[in-house]
Amino acid sequence: MIKGFLDSRIPFIFASFFKPHTMNRLLYILSLVSSIFSMSCSDAYRIKGTSNISSIDGKTITMMTSDNKEWKLLDSCEVLHGKFLMKGNVDSNMIATLFLDGQPIMPIILEPGKIDVTISNIMLKVAGTPLNDSLYEFIARKYKLDLRVVEMERMESRMIMNGRTEDEIRSHVDSVYQQLSRDMRTLVCDFIGRNYNNVLGLCGFSMLCNGLPYPAITPLIQSVIDDAPPSFLTHPSIRDFLMTARENMERHGMADIITEQ
């Protein structure tokens, strides 16, 4: 019962940032906007990475960004004894992606300052500079909400085992879900709203859209664009997504359904 119940509401809950089947697509979208909403700075960055995963010793970490739909190498280094180091100059803040053995593993905001990267079996994290701190704080808070979705399934199973009726289960799950939806809406709208004019706003929007099975304007996306300034809405990636989403909804006769959810 819970699967169908959540499937009808999934547009409110965007997919986990680190799910393998969405990682490539999301990181491409994030890197695509790396040259927009940037701030000139012409300053040095220093990326210090640590890992407790012994199997990546001797392997190469590369940092890349997207330039005209093609990946562009920014830096690379070898992991030695669980550590790696990259350093250089950056002309403007941009979204990049760290790759391990040719596979994307995590986003990073390339900005001036000392940046710490942690790669472990339980955590992927970037910290030390303002935009990276903000991005990964958002990811961590969003991940906690994702875990609450998983807990809903367990909760339903416990209620069934305890002999609760289907109506009781649905009523309780619906109540929990409504609160979860409100919490997710607040988190996403606040994060994107505070960052409309820098790369993090597009990060949040891309993560939100990437959780959908196809481009569509959900109530949560509508909330975001309702408050967005023209500079955000006219960005090529935002404009293209909204155009495709509206075309999809009109083609499948879903405009009213999705808008009213």
C-alpha positions as CSV (number, residue, x, y, z in Angstrom):
1,M,0.0,0.0,0.0
2,I,2.7,2.4,0.9
3,K,4.4,2.3,-2.5
4,G,1.4,3.4,-4.4
5,F,0.6,6.0,-1.8
6,L,4.1,7.5,-2.1
7,D,4.2,7.2,-5.9
8,S,1.3,9.5,-6.2
9,R,3.1,12.1,-4.2
10,I,6.7,11.6,-5.2
11,P,7.0,15.0,-7.0
12,F,7.2,16.6,-3.6
13,I,10.2,14.5,-2.6
14,F,13.3,14.8,-4.8
15,A,15.6,11.8,-5.2
16,S,18.6,11.3,-2.9
17,F,21.5,13.2,-4.1
18,F,23.9,10.2,-4.0
19,K,21.6,7.6,-5.7
20,P,23.8,6.0,-8.4
21,H,21.2,5.9,-11.1
22,T,20.7,9.7,-11.0
23,M,24.3,10.8,-10.2
24,N,25.6,11.2,-13.7
25,R,22.6,13.2,-14.9
26,L,22.5,15.4,-11.8
27,L,26.2,16.2,-11.8
28,Y,26.1,17.0,-15.5
29,I,23.3,19.5,-14.8
30,L,25.1,21.0,-11.9
31,S,28.4,21.4,-13.9
32,L,26.5,22.9,-16.9
33,V,25.7,26.0,-14.8
34,S,29.2,26.4,-13.5
35,S,29.9,29.5,-15.6
36,I,26.7,31.3,-14.7
37,F,25.8,33.2,-11.5
38,S,29.6,33.4,-10.8
39,M,31.4,36.0,-8.8
40,S,34.8,37.3,-9.9
41,C,37.5,36.6,-7.4
42,S,40.8,35.6,-9.1
43,D,42.1,33.8,-6.0
44,A,43.7,30.6,-4.9
45,Y,42.0,27.4,-3.9
46,R,43.5,24.4,-2.0
47,I,41.6,21.2,-1.9
48,K,42.8,18.7,0.8
49,G,41.2,15.3,0.6
50,T,41.2,12.4,3.0
51,S,39.7,8.9,2.7
52,N,39.6,5.8,4.9
53,I,38.8,3.6,2.0
54,S,42.0,1.6,1.3
55,S,40.9,0.4,-2.1
56,I,41.2,3.9,-3.6
57,D,44.8,4.2,-2.7
58,G,46.8,4.7,-5.9
59,K,43.8,5.7,-7.9
60,T,43.3,9.1,-9.6
61,I,40.9,11.8,-8.5
62,T,40.0,14.2,-11.2
63,M,38.0,17.5,-11.0
64,M,36.0,18.4,-14.0
65,T,33.4,20.9,-15.1
66,S,31.2,21.1,-18.1
67,D,31.9,23.5,-20.9
68,N,29.4,23.6,-23.8
69,K,28.1,20.2,-22.9
70,E,31.6,18.7,-22.8
71,W,33.6,17.8,-19.7
72,K,36.6,19.9,-19.1
73,L,39.5,18.8,-16.9
74,L,40.4,21.3,-14.1
75,D,42.8,19.3,-12.0
76,S,43.8,15.8,-11.1
77,C,45.9,14.0,-8.5
78,E,46.7,10.5,-7.1
79,V,45.4,9.2,-3.8
80,L,48.4,8.3,-1.6
81,H,47.9,6.8,1.9
82,G,44.4,8.0,2.1
83,K,45.2,11.6,1.1
84,F,45.1,13.8,-2.0
85,L,45.8,17.5,-2.8
86,M,44.8,19.9,-5.5
87,K,45.6,23.6,-5.7
88,G,45.4,26.4,-8.1
89,N,43.7,29.6,-9.0
90,V,40.0,30.2,-9.8
91,D,38.7,33.2,-11.6
92,S,35.1,32.7,-10.6
93,N,33.0,30.5,-8.4
94,M,31.9,27.4,-10.3
95,I,30.3,24.0,-9.8
96,A,32.7,21.1,-10.5
97,T,32.6,17.4,-10.1
98,L,35.1,15.0,-8.5
99,F,35.6,11.8,-10.4
100,L,37.2,8.6,-9.2
101,D,38.5,6.2,-11.8
102,G,36.3,8.0,-14.4
103,Q,33.1,7.9,-12.3
104,P,31.5,11.0,-10.8
105,I,31.3,10.7,-7.0
106,M,30.4,14.2,-5.7
107,P,29.9,17.8,-6.5
108,I,32.2,20.6,-5.2
109,I,32.0,24.3,-5.4
110,L,35.3,25.6,-6.7
111,E,35.9,28.8,-4.8
112,P,38.9,30.6,-3.2
113,G,40.0,29.2,0.1
114,K,40.9,25.9,1.9
115,I,38.5,23.2,0.9
116,D,38.3,19.9,2.8
117,V,37.0,16.8,1.1
118,T,36.0,13.6,3.0
119,I,35.5,10.3,1.2
120,S,34.4,7.4,3.3
121,N,32.0,4.4,3.3
122,I,29.4,6.4,5.2
123,M,30.0,10.0,4.1
124,L,30.9,12.2,1.1
125,K,31.4,15.7,2.3
126,V,33.0,19.0,1.2
127,A,33.6,21.8,3.8
128,G,35.8,24.7,4.6
129,T,34.4,27.5,2.3
130,P,31.1,29.3,2.5
131,L,29.4,27.9,-0.6
132,N,30.5,24.3,0.0
133,D,29.5,24.5,3.7
134,S,26.0,25.7,2.7
135,L,25.6,23.1,-0.1
136,Y,26.5,20.2,2.1
137,E,24.5,21.4,5.1
138,F,21.5,21.4,2.7
139,I,22.3,17.9,1.4
140,A,22.6,16.6,5.0
141,R,19.3,18.1,6.0
142,K,17.6,16.8,2.9
143,Y,19.1,13.3,3.5
144,K,17.5,13.2,6.9
145,L,14.1,13.9,5.3
146,D,14.7,11.1,2.8
147,L,15.3,8.7,5.7
148,R,11.9,9.7,7.1
149,V,10.4,8.5,3.9
150,V,12.0,5.1,4.3
151,E,10.8,5.1,7.9
152,M,7.2,5.5,6.6
153,E,7.4,2.1,5.0
154,R,8.6,0.5,8.2
155,M,5.9,2.2,10.1
156,E,3.2,0.8,7.9
157,S,4.6,-2.7,8.3
158,R,4.6,-2.3,12.1
159,M,1.0,-1.1,12.0
160,I,-0.1,-4.0,9.9
161,M,1.6,-6.5,12.3
162,N,-0.2,-4.8,15.2
163,G,-3.5,-5.4,13.6
164,R,-4.4,-1.8,12.6
165,T,-7.1,-1.5,9.9
166,E,-6.3,-0.2,6.4
167,D,-8.2,3.0,7.0
168,E,-6.2,3.6,10.2
169,I,-2.9,3.0,8.5
170,R,-3.8,5.3,5.6
171,S,-5.0,8.1,7.9
172,H,-1.8,7.9,9.9
173,V,0.6,7.7,7.0
174,D,-1.2,10.6,5.3
175,S,-0.8,12.7,8.4
176,V,2.9,11.9,8.6
177,Y,3.4,12.5,4.9
178,Q,1.7,15.9,5.0
179,Q,4.2,17.0,7.7
180,L,7.1,15.6,5.7
181,S,5.9,17.5,2.6
182,R,5.7,20.7,4.5
183,D,9.2,20.2,5.9
184,M,10.6,19.4,2.5
185,R,8.9,22.4,0.9
186,T,10.3,24.7,3.6
187,L,13.8,23.3,3.3
188,V,14.0,23.5,-0.5
189,C,12.3,26.9,-1.0
190,D,14.4,28.5,1.7
191,F,17.6,27.1,0.3
192,I,16.9,28.1,-3.3
193,G,15.3,31.4,-2.3
194,R,18.5,32.4,-0.4
195,N,20.6,31.5,-3.4
196,Y,18.7,32.7,-6.5
197,N,21.6,34.9,-7.5
198,N,24.5,32.4,-7.1
199,V,25.4,28.9,-8.2
200,L,23.7,27.2,-5.2
201,G,20.2,28.3,-6.3
202,L,20.7,26.3,-9.5
203,C,22.2,23.4,-7.6
204,G,19.0,23.2,-5.5
205,F,16.7,23.5,-8.5
206,S,18.7,20.9,-10.4
207,M,18.5,18.4,-7.5
208,L,14.8,19.1,-7.2
209,C,14.1,18.4,-10.9
210,N,16.4,15.5,-11.1
211,G,14.2,13.5,-8.7
212,L,11.3,13.5,-11.2
213,P,10.7,10.7,-13.7
214,Y,10.3,13.3,-16.4
215,P,10.2,17.2,-16.5
216,A,7.0,18.4,-14.9
217,I,6.0,21.4,-12.8
218,T,5.1,20.1,-9.4
219,P,3.6,22.2,-6.6
220,L,7.1,22.4,-5.0
221,I,8.7,23.6,-8.3
222,Q,5.8,26.0,-8.7
223,S,6.5,27.5,-5.3
224,V,10.1,28.0,-6.2
225,I,9.4,29.7,-9.6
226,D,6.6,31.9,-8.1
227,D,9.1,33.7,-6.0
228,A,12.1,33.6,-8.3
229,P,13.5,36.8,-9.9
230,P,13.7,37.2,-13.7
231,S,17.4,36.6,-13.7
232,F,16.8,33.1,-12.3
233,L,13.9,32.2,-14.6
234,T,15.7,33.3,-17.7
235,H,18.8,31.2,-17.1
236,P,19.0,28.8,-20.0
237,S,18.8,25.6,-17.9
238,I,15.8,26.8,-16.0
239,R,14.1,28.2,-19.0
240,D,14.6,24.9,-21.0
241,F,13.4,22.8,-18.1
242,L,10.2,24.8,-17.6
243,M,9.5,24.8,-21.4
244,T,9.9,21.0,-21.6
245,A,7.9,20.5,-18.5
246,R,4.9,22.5,-19.7
247,E,5.0,20.7,-23.1
248,N,5.0,17.3,-21.3
249,M,2.1,18.3,-19.1
250,E,0.1,19.6,-22.0
251,R,0.9,16.6,-24.2
252,H,-0.3,14.2,-21.5
253,G,-3.2,16.3,-20.3
254,M,-1.7,16.6,-16.8
255,A,-1.5,20.4,-16.4
256,D,-4.4,20.7,-14.0
257,I,-3.7,17.5,-12.2
258,I,-0.1,18.3,-11.3
259,T,-0.8,22.0,-10.5
260,E,-3.6,21.0,-8.1
261,Q,-1.6,18.3,-6.1
